[in-house]
Amino acid sequence: MKKLLFFLLCIIISTSLFAEEPVVSIYDEFDDGLFGKSIHRGVIVSVKKAAFARSETLEVKNGEEDGFLTAVVVLKENAEKIINGFFLLDEEKVNGKILYSLSKDGLNISFSIERANDNLINMVSGFYRNDELWHDELVEYYKENYVIRIHKTENIFESWTDEITYNEAMVAATLIGDQDQWLWGIHNGSDILNKGY
């Protein structure tokens, strides 16, 4: 009996050790006008690493704007590492923006980092206008740091279409984004650049 219990315990442990865990999770219940912010945080979608290898990499095509701007934050310290080449990303200048490319193990993301624009700052300020404790701190957090714009990523959710949806861009941004996202409704990031993916 003891041998049987030991055998079962070994199977459970080995299964949990080798099971593929999600690499990234997002709140999949947002309004695009909120830059990916989910008001209710009621639907969470998690993506495993293998999903990226099975998907096609496509450029974001959304009218006149270049890429999908998100409210996913990269702290200033990590943004400086990206800008200064610490992560050895490929770089390309397109339409006045520097695009950084991460290509590894089936993952292929092209992104840029930028200061939050007035519309994004106003969105954050509007949601926290009645919160004296967090309003100023969150607005300052977005002014001090950088946000992610996705230009190219994997078509993981709607593979039958030839376009990238906003939730696919949110997956890519959340992979790169800092682990602690302060804005309620933006899922914590995976910080894969620092973690080595």
C-alpha positions as a Markdown table, in Angstrom:
| # | Residue | x | y | z |
|---|---|---|---|---|
| 1 | Met | 0.0 | 0.0 | 0.0 |
| 2 | Lys | 2.8 | 2.4 | 0.9 |
| 3 | Lys | 4.5 | 1.7 | -2.5 |
| 4 | Leu | 1.2 | 2.4 | -4.3 |
| 5 | Leu | 0.8 | 5.7 | -2.5 |
| 6 | Phe | 4.4 | 6.7 | -3.2 |
| 7 | Phe | 3.9 | 5.8 | -6.9 |
| 8 | Leu | 0.8 | 7.9 | -7.1 |
| 9 | Leu | 2.4 | 10.8 | -5.4 |
| 10 | Cys | 5.4 | 10.7 | -7.8 |
| 11 | Ile | 3.0 | 10.7 | -10.8 |
| 12 | Ile | 1.1 | 13.7 | -9.4 |
| 13 | Ile | 4.3 | 15.7 | -8.7 |
| 14 | Ser | 5.8 | 14.9 | -12.1 |
| 15 | Thr | 2.6 | 15.8 | -13.9 |
| 16 | Ser | 2.5 | 19.1 | -12.1 |
| 17 | Leu | 6.2 | 19.8 | -12.8 |
| 18 | Phe | 5.9 | 19.1 | -16.5 |
| 19 | Ala | 2.5 | 20.5 | -17.2 |
| 20 | Glu | 2.7 | 23.6 | -19.4 |
| 21 | Glu | 1.6 | 26.6 | -17.4 |
| 22 | Pro | 0.0 | 29.7 | -19.0 |
| 23 | Val | 2.7 | 32.3 | -20.0 |
| 24 | Val | 0.3 | 35.2 | -20.0 |
| 25 | Ser | -3.3 | 36.1 | -18.9 |
| 26 | Ile | -5.4 | 39.1 | -19.8 |
| 27 | Tyr | -8.9 | 40.4 | -18.9 |
| 28 | Asp | -10.8 | 39.6 | -22.1 |
| 29 | Glu | -13.7 | 42.0 | -21.3 |
| 30 | Phe | -12.7 | 45.5 | -22.3 |
| 31 | Asp | -13.6 | 48.4 | -24.4 |
| 32 | Asp | -11.0 | 49.3 | -27.0 |
| 33 | Gly | -11.5 | 53.0 | -26.2 |
| 34 | Leu | -10.1 | 52.3 | -22.8 |
| 35 | Phe | -6.8 | 51.0 | -24.2 |
| 36 | Gly | -7.4 | 47.5 | -22.9 |
| 37 | Lys | -8.7 | 48.3 | -19.5 |
| 38 | Ser | -11.5 | 46.0 | -18.3 |
| 39 | Ile | -14.1 | 47.6 | -16.1 |
| 40 | His | -15.5 | 44.4 | -14.6 |
| 41 | Arg | -12.5 | 42.0 | -14.8 |
| 42 | Gly | -15.0 | 39.1 | -15.1 |
| 43 | Val | -13.4 | 37.2 | -18.0 |
| 44 | Ile | -9.8 | 36.1 | -17.8 |
| 45 | Val | -8.1 | 34.4 | -20.8 |
| 46 | Ser | -4.8 | 32.5 | -20.4 |
| 47 | Val | -2.4 | 31.6 | -23.2 |
| 48 | Lys | 0.2 | 28.9 | -23.1 |
| 49 | Lys | 3.6 | 29.1 | -24.8 |
| 50 | Ala | 2.7 | 26.5 | -27.4 |
| 51 | Ala | -0.2 | 28.6 | -28.8 |
| 52 | Phe | 2.2 | 31.1 | -30.2 |
| 53 | Ala | 4.1 | 28.6 | -32.3 |
| 54 | Arg | 0.9 | 27.3 | -33.9 |
| 55 | Ser | -0.3 | 30.8 | -34.9 |
| 56 | Glu | 0.5 | 33.1 | -37.8 |
| 57 | Thr | 2.4 | 36.4 | -37.2 |
| 58 | Leu | 0.6 | 39.4 | -38.7 |
| 59 | Glu | 0.9 | 43.1 | -38.8 |
| 60 | Val | -1.7 | 45.2 | -37.0 |
| 61 | Lys | -3.9 | 47.0 | -39.5 |
| 62 | Asn | -6.3 | 49.4 | -37.9 |
| 63 | Gly | -6.8 | 52.4 | -40.2 |
| 64 | Glu | -4.6 | 55.4 | -40.1 |
| 65 | Glu | -3.2 | 54.7 | -36.6 |
| 66 | Asp | 0.0 | 52.6 | -36.5 |
| 67 | Gly | -0.5 | 49.6 | -34.3 |
| 68 | Phe | -2.7 | 49.2 | -31.2 |
| 69 | Leu | -1.8 | 51.5 | -28.2 |
| 70 | Thr | -2.4 | 49.8 | -24.9 |
| 71 | Ala | -2.5 | 50.9 | -21.2 |
| 72 | Val | 0.1 | 48.2 | -20.3 |
| 73 | Val | 3.0 | 49.9 | -18.6 |
| 74 | Val | 6.7 | 49.3 | -18.9 |
| 75 | Leu | 8.5 | 51.0 | -16.0 |
| 76 | Lys | 11.0 | 53.7 | -16.9 |
| 77 | Glu | 13.9 | 51.5 | -15.8 |
| 78 | Asn | 12.9 | 48.7 | -18.1 |
| 79 | Ala | 12.1 | 51.1 | -20.9 |
| 80 | Glu | 15.7 | 52.4 | -20.6 |
| 81 | Lys | 17.0 | 48.9 | -20.9 |
| 82 | Ile | 15.0 | 48.4 | -24.1 |
| 83 | Ile | 16.2 | 51.7 | -25.6 |
| 84 | Asn | 19.8 | 51.1 | -24.6 |
| 85 | Gly | 19.9 | 47.6 | -26.2 |
| 86 | Phe | 20.2 | 45.6 | -23.0 |
| 87 | Phe | 17.7 | 42.9 | -24.2 |
| 88 | Leu | 19.4 | 42.5 | -27.7 |
| 89 | Leu | 16.1 | 43.1 | -29.6 |
| 90 | Asp | 16.0 | 43.8 | -33.3 |
| 91 | Glu | 15.3 | 47.4 | -34.1 |
| 92 | Glu | 13.7 | 49.1 | -37.1 |
| 93 | Lys | 12.6 | 52.7 | -37.6 |
| 94 | Val | 9.2 | 53.0 | -39.2 |
| 95 | Asn | 7.1 | 56.2 | -39.5 |
| 96 | Gly | 9.3 | 58.0 | -37.0 |
| 97 | Lys | 9.0 | 55.2 | -34.4 |
| 98 | Ile | 11.6 | 52.7 | -33.3 |
| 99 | Leu | 10.0 | 49.2 | -33.5 |
| 100 | Tyr | 11.6 | 46.5 | -31.3 |
| 101 | Ser | 11.2 | 42.9 | -32.3 |
| 102 | Leu | 11.2 | 39.9 | -30.1 |
| 103 | Ser | 11.4 | 36.6 | -31.9 |
| 104 | Lys | 12.0 | 33.4 | -29.9 |
| 105 | Asp | 10.4 | 29.9 | -29.6 |
| 106 | Gly | 7.5 | 30.7 | -31.9 |
| 107 | Leu | 6.8 | 34.1 | -30.4 |
| 108 | Asn | 7.2 | 37.0 | -32.8 |
| 109 | Ile | 6.2 | 40.5 | -31.5 |
| 110 | Ser | 7.0 | 43.9 | -32.9 |
| 111 | Phe | 6.3 | 46.7 | -30.5 |
| 112 | Ser | 7.2 | 50.3 | -29.6 |
| 113 | Ile | 7.2 | 52.1 | -26.3 |
| 114 | Glu | 6.0 | 55.6 | -25.8 |
| 115 | Arg | 4.9 | 58.1 | -23.2 |
| 116 | Ala | 1.1 | 57.9 | -22.5 |
| 117 | Asn | -0.8 | 60.4 | -24.7 |
| 118 | Asp | -3.4 | 62.8 | -23.4 |
| 119 | Asn | -6.3 | 60.5 | -24.2 |
| 120 | Leu | -4.8 | 57.7 | -22.1 |
| 121 | Ile | -4.0 | 60.0 | -19.2 |
| 122 | Asn | -7.5 | 61.4 | -19.3 |
| 123 | Met | -9.0 | 57.8 | -19.3 |
| 124 | Val | -6.9 | 57.0 | -16.1 |
| 125 | Ser | -7.8 | 60.3 | -14.5 |
| 126 | Gly | -11.5 | 59.9 | -15.3 |
| 127 | Phe | -11.7 | 56.5 | -13.7 |
| 128 | Tyr | -10.0 | 57.6 | -10.5 |
| 129 | Arg | -11.5 | 61.2 | -10.3 |
| 130 | Asn | -13.3 | 60.3 | -7.1 |
| 131 | Asp | -10.5 | 58.4 | -5.5 |
| 132 | Glu | -8.3 | 60.9 | -3.5 |
| 133 | Leu | -6.0 | 58.1 | -2.4 |
| 134 | Trp | -5.0 | 56.8 | -5.9 |
| 135 | His | -5.9 | 59.5 | -8.5 |
| 136 | Asp | -2.7 | 61.6 | -8.4 |
| 137 | Glu | -0.5 | 58.6 | -7.9 |
| 138 | Leu | -1.8 | 56.7 | -10.9 |
| 139 | Val | -1.8 | 59.7 | -13.2 |
| 140 | Glu | 1.8 | 60.3 | -12.2 |
| 141 | Tyr | 2.6 | 56.6 | -12.7 |
| 142 | Tyr | 1.4 | 56.9 | -16.3 |
| 143 | Lys | 3.3 | 60.2 | -16.9 |
| 144 | Glu | 6.6 | 58.9 | -15.5 |
| 145 | Asn | 6.7 | 55.5 | -17.3 |
| 146 | Tyr | 6.0 | 54.1 | -20.8 |
| 147 | Val | 3.1 | 52.3 | -22.4 |
| 148 | Ile | 3.3 | 49.6 | -25.1 |
| 149 | Arg | 2.0 | 49.9 | -28.7 |
| 150 | Ile | 1.8 | 46.6 | -30.6 |
| 151 | His | 2.6 | 46.6 | -34.3 |
| 152 | Lys | 2.9 | 42.8 | -35.1 |
| 153 | Thr | 2.0 | 39.7 | -33.2 |
| 154 | Glu | 0.4 | 36.2 | -33.4 |
| 155 | Asn | -3.1 | 35.6 | -34.6 |
| 156 | Ile | -3.9 | 33.3 | -31.6 |
| 157 | Phe | -7.7 | 33.8 | -31.0 |
| 158 | Glu | -9.2 | 34.2 | -34.5 |
| 159 | Ser | -6.9 | 32.2 | -36.7 |
| 160 | Trp | -9.5 | 32.1 | -39.5 |
| 161 | Thr | -9.0 | 35.8 | -40.1 |
| 162 | Asp | -6.1 | 37.7 | -41.6 |
| 163 | Glu | -6.0 | 40.4 | -38.9 |
| 164 | Ile | -4.9 | 41.0 | -35.4 |
| 165 | Thr | -7.6 | 41.8 | -32.9 |
| 166 | Tyr | -7.2 | 44.1 | -29.9 |
| 167 | Asn | -7.2 | 41.2 | -27.5 |
| 168 | Glu | -4.4 | 39.6 | -29.4 |
| 169 | Ala | -2.5 | 42.8 | -29.1 |
| 170 | Met | -3.3 | 42.9 | -25.3 |
| 171 | Val | -1.7 | 39.4 | -25.0 |
| 172 | Ala | 1.5 | 40.6 | -26.7 |
| 173 | Ala | 1.6 | 43.8 | -24.6 |
| 174 | Thr | 1.0 | 41.9 | -21.4 |
| 175 | Leu | 3.8 | 39.4 | -22.2 |
| 176 | Ile | 6.2 | 42.4 | -22.3 |
| 177 | Gly | 4.6 | 44.5 | -19.6 |
| 178 | Asp | 5.9 | 44.9 | -16.1 |
| 179 | Gln | 4.7 | 42.3 | -13.6 |
| 180 | Asp | 2.9 | 44.9 | -11.4 |
| 181 | Gln | 0.3 | 46.8 | -13.3 |
| 182 | Trp | -1.2 | 49.5 | -11.1 |
| 183 | Leu | -4.3 | 50.3 | -13.2 |
| 184 | Trp | -7.4 | 48.3 | -12.0 |
| 185 | Gly | -8.5 | 46.4 | -15.1 |
| 186 | Ile | -5.1 | 45.8 | -16.7 |
| 187 | His | -3.8 | 42.3 | -15.8 |
| 188 | Asn | -0.4 | 42.0 | -14.3 |
| 189 | Gly | 2.3 | 41.5 | -16.9 |
| 190 | Ser | 4.6 | 38.6 | -17.6 |
| 191 | Asp | 7.8 | 40.7 | -17.9 |
| 192 | Ile | 9.3 | 38.2 | -20.3 |
| 193 | Leu | 12.2 | 40.4 | -21.3 |
| 194 | Asn | 13.6 | 40.4 | -17.7 |
| 195 | Lys | 12.7 | 36.8 | -17.1 |
| 196 | Gly | 14.3 | 35.5 | -20.3 |
| 197 | Tyr | 11.1 | 33.8 | -21.6 |
